[in-house]
Amino acid sequence: MKEMTVDNNDIDCPKFAWIIMTALGCLDLVRGFIHTVLLEYAAENIMGLDLLVARDDQLLLLGTFGISNYLTGMMLILIALKARNIVPYVFLAIPVSYLWGGFLISRVASSSARLGGLPMMIVYIAVCIGTFVAILVWKNLKKS
């Protein structure tokens, strides 16, 4: 059976894009740490959750989100290092997923929590969109 390999030197992906993706992956690992190891602190001081009501359920949901942060962090780093051909698509998929999910959630639920992580997530999404656009510009400039 022939082993599939990708030569990252032949991939049409600018260096700045996979470096940014690696940085976002590292940020997601930090977010995972905050949402799991520092779970109660994050719930009370960053999210502004009232843990007097449904404490265990809220911590379970926030901690579960932290687990997914570990996963996305590792996946972003692996993509940046081993599958650079899909880096542009991932930069597009991230904001589309967050915006679509946020829209669907907002239709059925609202929150009184401070959502202290929201400003950072807005920057995160903006970085993804900005990087995707920069990749398109880079590809167009490279063609001409």
SEKEVEX-318098 format. One line per field, with one value per residue (C-alpha): residue number from 1; residue in one letter; chain; x, y, z. Coordinates in Angstrom, 1 decimal. Layout:
BEGIN
num = c(NUM, ...)
residu = c(A, ...)
chaine = c(A, ...)
c1 = c(X, ...)
c2 = c(Y, ...)
c3 = c(Z, ...)
END
This chain:
BEGIN
num = c(1, 2, 3, 4, 5, 6, 7, 8, 9, 10, 11, 12, 13, 14, 15, 16, 17, 18, 19, 20, 21, 22, 23, 24, 25, 26, 27, 28, 29, 30, 31, 32, 33, 34, 35, 36, 37, 38, 39, 40, 41, 42, 43, 44, 45, 46, 47, 48, 49, 50, 51, 52, 53, 54, 55, 56, 57, 58, 59, 60, 61, 62, 63, 64, 65, 66, 67, 68, 69, 70, 71, 72, 73, 74, 75, 76, 77, 78, 79, 80, 81, 82, 83, 84, 85, 86, 87, 88, 89, 90, 91, 92, 93, 94, 95, 96, 97, 98, 99, 100, 101, 102, 103, 104, 105, 106, 107, 108, 109, 110, 111, 112, 113, 114, 115, 116, 117, 118, 119, 120, 121, 122, 123, 124, 125, 126, 127, 128, 129, 130, 131, 132, 133, 134, 135, 136, 137, 138, 139, 140, 141, 142, 143, 144)
residu = c(M, K, E, M, T, V, D, N, N, D, I, D, C, P, K, F, A, W, I, I, M, T, A, L, G, C, L, D, L, V, R, G, F, I, H, T, V, L, L, E, Y, A, A, E, N, I, M, G, L, D, L, L, V, A, R, D, D, Q, L, L, L, L, G, T, F, G, I, S, N, Y, L, T, G, M, M, L, I, L, I, A, L, K, A, R, N, I, V, P, Y, V, F, L, A, I, P, V, S, Y, L, W, G, G, F, L, I, S, R, V, A, S, S, S, A, R, L, G, G, L, P, M, M, I, V, Y, I, A, V, C, I, G, T, F, V, A, I, L, V, W, K, N, L, K, K, S)
chaine = c(A, A, A, A, A, A, A, A, A, A, A, A, A, A, A, A, A, A, A, A, A, A, A, A, A, A, A, A, A, A, A, A, A, A, A, A, A, A, A, A, A, A, A, A, A, A, A, A, A, A, A, A, A, A, A, A, A, A, A, A, A, A, A, A, A, A, A, A, A, A, A, A, A, A, A, A, A, A, A, A, A, A, A, A, A, A, A, A, A, A, A, A, A, A, A, A, A, A, A, A, A, A, A, A, A, A, A, A, A, A, A, A, A, A, A, A, A, A, A, A, A, A, A, A, A, A, A, A, A, A, A, A, A, A, A, A, A, A, A, A, A, A, A, A)
c1 = c(0.0, 1.4, 1.8, 0.2, 2.5, 2.2, 5.3, 4.5, 7.0, 4.7, 1.5, 0.1, -0.2, 1.6, 3.8, 2.0, -1.3, 0.0, 1.9, -1.3, -3.1, -0.5, -0.9, -4.7, -4.1, -1.9, -4.6, -7.2, -5.0, -4.8, -8.6, -8.9, -6.7, -8.8, -12.1, -11.0, -8.2, -9.4, -13.0, -14.6, -12.5, -13.4, -17.1, -17.4, -14.8, -14.7, -18.1, -19.9, -22.0, -24.2, -23.1, -25.8, -28.2, -27.6, -23.9, -22.9, -24.7, -23.0, -19.6, -20.1, -21.1, -18.2, -15.7, -17.0, -16.4, -12.8, -12.3, -13.3, -10.8, -8.1, -9.2, -9.5, -6.1, -4.4, -6.2, -5.3, -1.6, -1.6, -3.3, -0.8, 2.2, 1.0, -1.9, -1.2, -3.3, -6.5, -5.4, -7.4, -10.6, -10.2, -9.9, -13.2, -14.9, -14.2, -16.1, -18.9, -19.3, -19.2, -21.6, -24.0, -24.0, -24.4, -27.4, -29.1, -28.5, -29.7, -33.1, -33.9, -31.7, -30.4, -28.0, -27.6, -23.9, -21.2, -19.7, -16.2, -14.6, -16.8, -14.5, -11.6, -13.8, -14.8, -11.0, -10.5, -13.2, -11.9, -8.4, -9.8, -11.7, -8.8, -6.3, -8.7, -9.0, -5.2, -4.6, -7.0, -5.1, -1.7, -2.9, -4.1, -0.9, 1.1, -0.8, -0.1)
c2 = c(0.0, 3.3, 5.9, 9.3, 12.2, 15.9, 18.0, 21.2, 23.0, 22.6, 23.8, 27.1, 28.5, 31.6, 31.2, 33.9, 31.9, 28.7, 30.7, 32.4, 29.1, 27.6, 30.7, 30.2, 26.5, 27.5, 30.0, 27.2, 25.0, 27.9, 28.3, 24.5, 24.9, 27.8, 26.0, 22.8, 23.3, 26.7, 25.8, 27.4, 30.6, 30.9, 30.3, 33.0, 35.5, 35.4, 34.1, 35.7, 32.6, 32.4, 29.0, 29.1, 27.9, 24.6, 24.7, 21.2, 21.6, 24.9, 23.6, 20.5, 22.5, 24.9, 22.1, 20.2, 23.3, 23.2, 19.7, 20.8, 23.6, 21.1, 19.2, 22.3, 23.5, 20.3, 20.1, 23.6, 23.0, 19.7, 21.3, 24.2, 21.8, 18.8, 19.8, 23.3, 22.8, 23.1, 26.1, 28.7, 26.6, 26.2, 29.9, 30.2, 27.3, 28.7, 32.0, 30.4, 27.8, 30.2, 32.7, 30.1, 28.4, 31.7, 32.6, 29.2, 29.4, 33.0, 31.9, 29.8, 31.1, 34.3, 34.7, 37.1, 36.0, 38.6, 36.3, 37.7, 35.6, 37.2, 40.1, 37.7, 35.5, 38.4, 39.1, 35.4, 35.4, 38.7, 37.2, 34.2, 36.4, 38.8, 36.0, 34.3, 37.6, 38.1, 34.6, 35.5, 38.8, 36.9, 34.4, 37.1, 39.0, 35.8, 35.1, 38.6)
c3 = c(0.0, -1.1, 1.7, 1.0, 1.7, 1.0, 0.3, 2.1, -0.1, -3.1, -1.4, -2.5, 1.0, 2.2, 5.2, 7.2, 6.9, 8.5, 11.1, 12.1, 12.1, 14.4, 16.7, 16.8, 17.6, 20.5, 21.6, 21.5, 23.7, 26.2, 26.0, 26.7, 29.8, 31.0, 30.4, 32.1, 34.6, 35.6, 35.1, 38.2, 37.9, 34.3, 34.9, 37.6, 36.6, 32.8, 31.8, 34.7, 35.3, 38.4, 39.8, 42.5, 39.8, 38.0, 39.1, 37.9, 34.5, 33.8, 34.7, 32.7, 29.6, 30.0, 30.6, 27.6, 25.5, 26.9, 25.7, 22.2, 22.5, 23.1, 20.0, 17.7, 19.0, 18.1, 14.8, 13.8, 14.6, 12.7, 9.7, 9.7, 9.8, 7.8, 5.5, 4.4, 1.3, 3.3, 5.5, 3.5, 3.7, 7.4, 7.8, 6.0, 7.9, 11.3, 11.1, 9.1, 11.8, 14.7, 13.0, 11.9, 15.3, 17.1, 14.9, 15.6, 19.3, 19.5, 18.1, 21.1, 24.0, 25.5, 28.3, 31.2, 31.5, 30.9, 28.3, 29.1, 26.3, 23.6, 22.8, 22.3, 20.1, 18.0, 17.4, 16.7, 14.0, 12.6, 12.4, 10.5, 8.0, 7.6, 7.0, 4.5, 2.6, 2.8, 1.3, -1.6, -2.2, -2.0, -4.5, -6.9, -6.6, -7.2, -10.4, -11.9)
END
